[in-house]
Amino acid sequence: MAKITPEPSRALYRHNPSLWTYVSPLSSIHFITTILIPPLESFRWRKINNEWHCVLSNRLITLTQSPTHLSYKSTLPAINPPPHETTLPLLQSYLSLGVPLTQLYTQWSITDPNFARRCSSFTGIRILNQDAWETLISFICSSNNNISRITSMVNNLCLHYGPYITTISGEPFHDFPSPEALSGPEVESHLRSLGFGYRAKYIADTAQIISQQRPKGWLDQIRNPAVPPADNPKFQPGEKPTYRKAHEALLELTGVGPKVSDCVCLMGLGWWESVPIDTHVWQIAQRDYNFGGKSKSKTFTKGMYESVGDHFRNIWGEYAGWAQSVLFTANLKSFAEQAKTGKKGKKEEEDKENADVVVKKEKVVKQEVARVVKNEELTVSSTRKRKAVKEEESQQRDEDVKMEDVMDGLTLSSQVSQVSTTSMTTRRVSKRIKARESQ
């Protein structure tokens, strides 16, 4: 295992397919498999035996984390393996470790009081620099969907159409399929049988457009020249690409609307000024930035969508999508209370300490009550036993007395019988003597 030791502030978010967990930025790095951007960034990281695994650029990346280091290793396929030495720069680019996050938080806090109030509770959120094609198809799958089902769909795409890499603990790992692999005539019907629904047509049509109607490497041609692909740092961009051109170009694809286009721009093409707008971000714009006036509508037109994005870009600058991800996280219910003040105040801490003391006292009282009750139960039990013994002894004495009375009766009867017998014998002898004397 090799090690990565970036600056201490570079903490990230970690994703378990059924549970979101925030990681504090106290150690040198915290590995994050995904960032909380709607709905999330990466769907392919899997945790097996306390290790995180994902296939990136034709190799299986395995990551483990200690309090001070993020360790990694790569497992290469048997056919056409990439060189091992390219794994570290791939990871550094994929995790966007070159972005000065501490400096950006300071800048955003100065220009935006609302961000300043909330950011201290959510430091370390980063945007991944992912493969553009994988990001595009993953977010087409995300349309009107939940995380569990999206993850299942993406894994099925890799399992059925992606090249095999290796197996870990009985689980096969495949790379993401190419546009050519998903553009066959039977792809749509097969994906429908796998539960993709109407998204099957979107995926098949988009794969066909990319593989047959666009020049090779077209997606990289519309990416941000300042953010090269994680697996190709020497790429050559197209003619003067811009965020606006990339956004509009993606809208020409089947199944891609404004939000999906912005997600792909932000997470797959390096256009970090892109701000995906969904209902959560619309709520933030209305509540915290008085956007839309008194209107509380949850729906918005394309013009409103663009206006909200431009508003945030004017505030946060070229990394607006990164700043938006922080406020998006703060808007989630699980973090809402923590985000209200940015961090807990002194009174809240005192209340918590007092509450802890009360809980401890209640625990001691409960233990004492339990002890007293147990002693009382033992005392009652002992008293009952003594009473039972006394009753048994009394009963035994009564039986003994009765037996003695019986025995006494039998003895008296015997004595009376003996006296009676003796008396009769005496009378008989006396009669015999008188008879002899008379003769």
NUKEVO-188755 format. One record per residue (C-alpha): residue number from 1; y, z, x; chain. Coordinates in steps of 0.02 Angstrom, whole numbers. Layout:
! residues N
NODE num     c2     c3     c1 cadena
NODE NUM      Y      Z      X      A
...
END
This chain:
! residues 439
NODE num     c2     c3     c1 cadena
NODE   1      0      0      0      A
NODE   2    173    -45     63      A
NODE   3    326     53     11      A
NODE   4    499     15    -58      A
NODE   5    638    142    -32      A
NODE   6    801     85   -113      A
NODE   7    957    188   -145      A
NODE   8    930    352   -243      A
NODE   9   1025    293   -397      A
NODE  10    908    148   -429      A
NODE  11    808    219   -570      A
NODE  12    731    113   -705      A
NODE  13    638    127   -869      A
NODE  14    452    132   -886      A
NODE  15    360     59  -1034      A
NODE  16    193    115  -1105      A
NODE  17    140     -9  -1241      A
NODE  18    145    132  -1376      A
NODE  19    274    250  -1311      A
NODE  20    453    233  -1231      A
NODE  21    489    360  -1088      A
NODE  22    653    390  -1002      A
NODE  23    645    424   -814      A
NODE  24    781    525   -729      A
NODE  25    862    447   -573      A
NODE  26    834    597   -459      A
NODE  27    710    519   -338      A
NODE  28    731    366   -230      A
NODE  29    661    244   -360      A
NODE  30    577    250   -528      A
NODE  31    472    100   -571      A
NODE  32    508     23   -738      A
NODE  33    395   -105   -817      A
NODE  34    528   -150   -943      A
NODE  35    707   -116   -994      A
NODE  36    759    -71  -1169      A
NODE  37    838   -238  -1214      A
NODE  38    796   -304  -1388      A
NODE  39    653   -296  -1407      A
NODE  40    608   -268  -1224      A
NODE  41    596   -370  -1065      A
NODE  42    417   -382  -1004      A
NODE  43    260   -378  -1110      A
NODE  44    126   -398   -977      A
NODE  45    122   -237   -876      A
NODE  46    -35   -134   -905      A
NODE  47    -74     42   -847      A
NODE  48   -250     73   -782      A
NODE  49   -301    232   -689      A
NODE  50   -119    286   -662      A
NODE  51    -75    118   -585      A
NODE  52     33    -19   -660      A
NODE  53    -31   -198   -651      A
NODE  54     48   -366   -688      A
NODE  55     20   -544   -628      A
NODE  56    178   -616   -550      A
NODE  57    184   -784   -462      A
NODE  58     -3   -811   -448      A
NODE  59    -46   -637   -384      A
NODE  60    -87   -468   -461      A
NODE  61     44   -339   -419      A
NODE  62    -12   -157   -423      A
NODE  63    120    -19   -418      A
NODE  64    107    169   -400      A
NODE  65    249    293   -388      A
NODE  66    277    458   -298      A
NODE  67    436    565   -308      A
NODE  68    508    471   -159      A
NODE  69    428    298   -150      A
NODE  70    368    152   -251      A
NODE  71    208     86   -171      A
NODE  72    139    -87   -204      A
NODE  73     -8   -198   -161      A
NODE  74    -53   -376   -207      A
NODE  75   -221   -451   -254      A
NODE  76   -233   -638   -227      A
NODE  77   -342   -762   -322      A
NODE  78   -489   -846   -237      A
NODE  79   -416  -1020   -267      A
NODE  80   -247  -1072   -194      A
NODE  81   -189   -896   -147      A
NODE  82     -4   -870   -105      A
NODE  83     41   -784     59      A
NODE  84     40   -593     57      A
NODE  85    204   -579    150      A
NODE  86    300   -653      3      A
NODE  87    258   -505   -110      A
NODE  88    397   -387    -51      A
NODE  89    543   -510    -74      A
NODE  90    466   -561   -240      A
NODE  91    469   -380   -300      A
NODE  92    644   -347   -234      A
NODE  93    710   -497   -329      A
NODE  94    605   -463   -485      A
NODE  95    669   -283   -496      A
NODE  96    849   -339   -460      A
NODE  97    865   -210   -322      A
NODE  98   1013   -299   -244      A
NODE  99   1129   -261   -391      A
NODE 100   1250   -117   -348      A
NODE 101   1215    -17   -505      A
NODE 102   1313    141   -457      A
NODE 103   1469     38   -424      A
NODE 104   1449    -54   -590      A
NODE 105   1432    109   -689      A
NODE 106   1594    171   -611      A
NODE 107   1683      9   -651      A
NODE 108   1623      6   -832      A
NODE 109   1670    188   -857      A
NODE 110   1848    154   -799      A
NODE 111   1873      5   -914      A
NODE 112   1778     72  -1064      A
NODE 113   1799    254  -1124      A
NODE 114   1653    234  -1245      A
NODE 115   1538    182  -1103      A
NODE 116   1603    329   -998      A
NODE 117   1554    451  -1137      A
NODE 118   1377    386  -1150      A
NODE 119   1324    320   -980      A
NODE 120   1291    486   -891      A
NODE 121   1138    515   -999      A
NODE 122   1068    341   -965      A
NODE 123   1089    301   -781      A
NODE 124    976    180   -690      A
NODE 125    943     47   -822      A
NODE 126    909   -121   -739      A
NODE 127    880   -298   -797      A
NODE 128    725   -385   -728      A
NODE 129    739   -556   -648      A
NODE 130    591   -637   -735      A
NODE 131    516   -810   -741      A
NODE 132    621   -916   -861      A
NODE 133    473  -1003   -946      A
NODE 134    379   -840   -978      A
NODE 135    538   -760  -1044      A
NODE 136    570   -906  -1161      A
NODE 137    396   -905  -1240      A
NODE 138    390   -713  -1247      A
NODE 139    551   -705  -1347      A
NODE 140    496   -845  -1463      A
NODE 141    347   -730  -1499      A
NODE 142    467   -585  -1531      A
NODE 143    545   -665  -1685      A
NODE 144    526   -545  -1833      A
NODE 145    391   -452  -1739      A
NODE 146    347   -281  -1668      A
NODE 147    312   -234  -1488      A
NODE 148    125   -206  -1509      A
NODE 149     98   -377  -1589      A
NODE 150    211   -466  -1464      A
NODE 151    112   -389  -1321      A
NODE 152    -51   -445  -1400      A
NODE 153     14   -623  -1422      A
NODE 154     76   -638  -1243      A
NODE 155    -88   -568  -1176      A
NODE 156   -185   -694  -1283      A
NODE 157    -82   -837  -1213      A
NODE 158   -127   -783  -1036      A
NODE 159   -309   -750  -1078      A
NODE 160   -340   -918  -1163      A
NODE 161   -224  -1033  -1065      A
NODE 162   -172   -948   -902      A
NODE 163   -262   -962   -734      A
NODE 164   -379   -818   -694      A
NODE 165   -326   -704   -550      A
NODE 166   -443   -553   -543      A
NODE 167   -522   -411   -644      A
NODE 168   -474   -227   -636      A
NODE 169   -587    -95   -714      A
NODE 170   -668   -227   -824      A
NODE 171   -501   -300   -884      A
NODE 172   -466   -482   -834      A
NODE 173   -293   -529   -774      A
NODE 174   -222   -705   -792      A
NODE 175    -57   -781   -742      A
NODE 176     60   -847   -876      A
NODE 177     13  -1023   -936      A
NODE 178    119  -1173   -888      A
NODE 179    212  -1283  -1015      A
NODE 180     80  -1417   -988      A
NODE 181    -61  -1295  -1032      A
NODE 182     23  -1254  -1199      A
NODE 183     67  -1432  -1250      A
NODE 184   -107  -1495  -1294      A
NODE 185   -146  -1566  -1469      A
NODE 186   -256  -1419  -1520      A
NODE 187   -140  -1280  -1459      A
NODE 188    -48  -1251  -1623      A
NODE 189   -205  -1235  -1729      A
NODE 190   -288  -1123  -1599      A
NODE 191   -137  -1008  -1589      A
NODE 192   -134   -996  -1779      A
NODE 193   -316   -940  -1774      A
NODE 194   -263   -806  -1649      A
NODE 195   -133   -738  -1772      A
NODE 196     27   -818  -1706      A
NODE 197     78   -881  -1879      A
NODE 198    229   -997  -1886      A
NODE 199    267   -955  -1704      A
NODE 200    117  -1063  -1655      A
NODE 201    217  -1221  -1698      A
NODE 202    371  -1157  -1606      A
NODE 203    270  -1126  -1448      A
NODE 204    176  -1291  -1452      A
NODE 205    333  -1392  -1490      A
NODE 206    437  -1305  -1357      A
NODE 207    299  -1328  -1227      A
NODE 208    291  -1513  -1268      A
NODE 209    481  -1532  -1253      A
NODE 210    486  -1442  -1085      A
NODE 211    336  -1533  -1011      A
NODE 212    369  -1708  -1079      A
NODE 213    553  -1725  -1126      A
NODE 214    639  -1626   -989      A
NODE 215    639  -1658   -800      A
NODE 216    523  -1551   -695      A
NODE 217    602  -1382   -657      A
NODE 218    729  -1405   -796      A
NODE 219    743  -1220   -838      A
NODE 220    788  -1176   -659      A
NODE 221    919  -1314   -662      A
NODE 222   1018  -1219   -795      A
NODE 223   1002  -1046   -716      A
NODE 224   1139   -947   -628      A
NODE 225   1156  -1013   -448      A
NODE 226   1195   -834   -390      A
NODE 227   1027   -771   -453      A
NODE 228    884   -877   -385      A
NODE 229    709   -863   -460      A
NODE 230    611   -714   -395      A
NODE 231    478   -830   -322      A
NODE 232    596   -966   -257      A
NODE 233    749   -900   -165      A
NODE 234    790  -1074    -96      A
NODE 235    801  -1164   -262      A
NODE 236    936  -1295   -294      A
NODE 237   1029  -1275   -462      A
NODE 238   1083  -1418   -571      A
NODE 239   1258  -1492   -578      A
NODE 240   1382  -1350   -606      A
NODE 241   1277  -1246   -727      A
NODE 242   1368  -1117   -832      A
NODE 243   1315   -982   -953      A
NODE 244   1385  -1082  -1100      A
NODE 245   1291  -1240  -1051      A
NODE 246   1129  -1143  -1027      A
NODE 247   1150  -1055  -1195      A
NODE 248   1180  -1218  -1289      A
NODE 249   1039  -1308  -1198      A
NODE 250    913  -1177  -1251      A
NODE 251    968  -1190  -1433      A
NODE 252    898  -1368  -1434      A
NODE 253    721  -1298  -1418      A
NODE 254    610  -1261  -1567      A
NODE 255    613  -1080  -1622      A
NODE 256    765  -1032  -1517      A
NODE 257    917   -956  -1604      A
NODE 258   1073   -875  -1528      A
NODE 259    991   -706  -1491      A
NODE 260    833   -779  -1413      A
NODE 261    942   -897  -1311      A
NODE 262   1046   -751  -1246      A
NODE 263    889   -650  -1206      A
NODE 264    822   -795  -1102      A
NODE 265    991   -819  -1017      A
NODE 266   1002   -635   -973      A
NODE 267    824   -596   -922      A
NODE 268    756   -764   -866      A
NODE 269    902   -867   -801      A
NODE 270   1010   -736   -715      A
NODE 271   1162   -757   -830      A
NODE 272   1200   -571   -831      A
NODE 273   1359   -595   -934      A
NODE 274   1247   -642  -1081      A
NODE 275   1249   -513  -1221      A
NODE 276   1106   -529  -1348      A
NODE 277   1173   -476  -1518      A
NODE 278   1054   -399  -1645      A
NODE 279   1080   -271  -1783      A
NODE 280   1086   -127  -1657      A
NODE 281   1223   -209  -1553      A
NODE 282   1316   -260  -1712      A
NODE 283   1314    -78  -1767      A
NODE 284   1383    -25  -1597      A
NODE 285   1522   -156  -1609      A
NODE 286   1571    -95  -1783      A
NODE 287   1555     92  -1752      A
NODE 288   1620    112  -1575      A
NODE 289   1738    -38  -1555      A
NODE 290   1803    -58  -1733      A
NODE 291   1739   -236  -1736      A
NODE 292   1746   -321  -1905      A
NODE 293   1868   -195  -1978      A
NODE 294   1803   -103  -2131      A
NODE 295   1660   -225  -2158      A
NODE 296   1491   -140  -2140      A
NODE 297   1388   -298  -2162      A
NODE 298   1229   -305  -2059      A
NODE 299   1230   -495  -2057      A
NODE 300   1348   -603  -1959      A
NODE 301   1385   -787  -1937      A
NODE 302   1373   -889  -1777      A
NODE 303   1561   -870  -1756      A
NODE 304   1550   -681  -1773      A
NODE 305   1404   -681  -1651      A
NODE 306   1507   -771  -1519      A
NODE 307   1659   -660  -1551      A
NODE 308   1560   -500  -1521      A
NODE 309   1486   -569  -1360      A
NODE 310   1657   -625  -1298      A
NODE 311   1731   -456  -1341      A
NODE 312   1602   -365  -1233      A
NODE 313   1618   -492  -1092      A
NODE 314   1807   -460  -1089      A
NODE 315   1773   -274  -1071      A
NODE 316   1625   -272   -951      A
NODE 317   1642   -434   -853      A
NODE 318   1504   -537   -772      A
NODE 319   1373   -399   -792      A
NODE 320   1409   -373   -978      A
NODE 321   1225   -390  -1023      A
NODE 322   1182   -245   -908      A
NODE 323   1316   -133   -986      A
NODE 324   1259   -182  -1160      A
NODE 325   1081   -126  -1117      A
NODE 326   1147     50  -1082      A
NODE 327   1234     64  -1250      A
NODE 328   1085    -15  -1337      A
NODE 329    975    123  -1264      A
NODE 330   1100    256  -1316      A
NODE 331   1097    188  -1494      A
NODE 332    909    215  -1513      A
NODE 333    865    360  -1626      A
NODE 334    760    446  -1494      A
NODE 335    913    459  -1380      A
NODE 336   1051    468  -1511      A
NODE 337   1084    656  -1501      A
NODE 338   1089    652  -1312      A
NODE 339   1207    503  -1314      A
NODE 340   1338    581  -1429      A
NODE 341   1420    680  -1290      A
NODE 342   1349    593  -1139      A
NODE 343   1277    759  -1077      A
NODE 344   1249    930  -1151      A
NODE 345   1399   1045  -1155      A
NODE 346   1405   1223  -1092      A
NODE 347   1394   1298  -1267      A
NODE 348   1242   1192  -1306      A
NODE 349   1160   1251  -1146      A
NODE 350   1200   1432  -1189      A
NODE 351   1132   1408  -1364      A
NODE 352    974   1336  -1290      A
NODE 353    957   1483  -1171      A
NODE 354    985   1606  -1313      A
NODE 355    859   1514  -1419      A
NODE 356    734   1524  -1276      A
NODE 357    763   1712  -1263      A
NODE 358    736   1732  -1450      A
NODE 359    576   1632  -1441      A
NODE 360    514   1738  -1296      A
NODE 361    555   1898  -1390      A
NODE 362    468   1835  -1545      A
NODE 363    317   1794  -1439      A
NODE 364    315   1971  -1366      A
NODE 365    333   2048  -1539      A
NODE 366    191   1941  -1607      A
NODE 367     82   1994  -1462      A
NODE 368    123   2179  -1493      A
NODE 369     90   2163  -1679      A
NODE 370    -75   2080  -1643      A
NODE 371   -120   2221  -1523      A
NODE 372    -75   2357  -1651      A
NODE 373   -171   2268  -1789      A
NODE 374   -322   2253  -1676      A
NODE 375   -312   2440  -1632      A
NODE 376   -296   2485  -1815      A
NODE 377   -445   2377  -1857      A
NODE 378   -544   2463  -1719      A
NODE 379   -489   2635  -1784      A
NODE 380   -537   2594  -1962      A
NODE 381   -701   2525  -1904      A
NODE 382   -735   2683  -1801      A
NODE 383   -688   2796  -1948      A
NODE 384   -803   2699  -2063      A
NODE 385   -944   2715  -1939      A
NODE 386   -917   2904  -1923      A
NODE 387   -910   2922  -2112      A
NODE 388  -1068   2820  -2130      A
NODE 389  -1154   2928  -2001      A
NODE 390  -1099   3088  -2089      A
NODE 391  -1157   3022  -2256      A
NODE 392  -1322   2974  -2179      A
NODE 393  -1340   3145  -2099      A
NODE 394  -1294   3231  -2264      A
NODE 395  -1418   3125  -2358      A
NODE 396  -1550   3165  -2228      A
NODE 397  -1512   3350  -2245      A
NODE 398  -1527   3339  -2434      A
NODE 399  -1692   3252  -2416      A
NODE 400  -1747   3383  -2291      A
NODE 401  -1698   3522  -2413      A
NODE 402  -1791   3437  -2551      A
NODE 403  -1941   3419  -2441      A
NODE 404  -1928   3601  -2391      A
NODE 405  -1916   3650  -2575      A
NODE 406  -2072   3549  -2612      A
NODE 407  -2161   3625  -2465      A
NODE 408  -2102   3797  -2517      A
NODE 409  -2165   3763  -2692      A
NODE 410  -2333   3707  -2625      A
NODE 411  -2344   3862  -2514      A
NODE 412  -2296   3978  -2655      A
NODE 413  -2422   3897  -2769      A
NODE 414  -2555   3916  -2636      A
NODE 415  -2509   4098  -2610      A
NODE 416  -2513   4131  -2796      A
NODE 417  -2680   4045  -2808      A
NODE 418  -2745   4148  -2664      A
NODE 419  -2681   4310  -2743      A
NODE 420  -2757   4260  -2908      A
NODE 421  -2923   4220  -2826      A
NODE 422  -2921   4385  -2732      A
NODE 423  -2883   4481  -2890      A
NODE 424  -3027   4398  -2984      A
NODE 425  -3146   4433  -2840      A
NODE 426  -3092   4615  -2837      A
NODE 427  -3127   4635  -3023      A
NODE 428  -3299   4557  -3007      A
NODE 429  -3347   4673  -2862      A
NODE 430  -3283   4822  -2960      A
NODE 431  -3391   4774  -3111      A
NODE 432  -3545   4757  -3001      A
NODE 433  -3517   4926  -2923      A
NODE 434  -3497   5009  -3094      A
NODE 435  -3656   4923  -3153      A
NODE 436  -3758   4988  -3008      A
NODE 437  -3690   5164  -3032      A
NODE 438  -3743   5165  -3214      A
NODE 439  -3919   5118  -3170      A
END
